[in-house]
Amino acid sequence: MQKRVVFDFEIDFSNGGGLQGQGFRLDIDGDDIGEDALADYIVRDLRLLMVGSVRILDKRIISEAHKRPRT
């Protein structure tokens, strides 16, 4: 089994507004990922621009088969 991270997040944009996610899942390499690295990962994965701040909430690592093909 591979590892995935399940988490909630809140993103504020520098030009106003925000985005929230609950129970979001991402494939990870290894057994853990830091909150700063996870924040960078979610911003890149969603291709977001003008991000002001990112808060990671309720992060947990689970064992589950990856859903995306590896590139």
C-alpha positions, 0 to 999 in steps of 0.5 A, a space after each residue: 500500500 502507498 501513502 496518502 494524506 487526508 486533510 482539511 485546508 483554508 486558502 486566502 487569496 491576496 486579491 480577496 476571497 478564499 477557498 476551503 476543502 474538507 477531507 481532501 486527499 493527495 498521494 505522497 511519497 514516503 510516510 509523512 509530509 510537513 504542513 509547509 510542503 503540503 501547503 505548497 503541494 495543494 497550491 501547485 496541484 490546484 494551479 492556484 495564483 495570488 495565494 496569500 496564506 494556507 492553513 492545513 487542518 486535521 492532517 492524517 496519513 493513511 495507507 491506500 492505493 494511489 489513484 493517479 498514475 505516476 508520471 
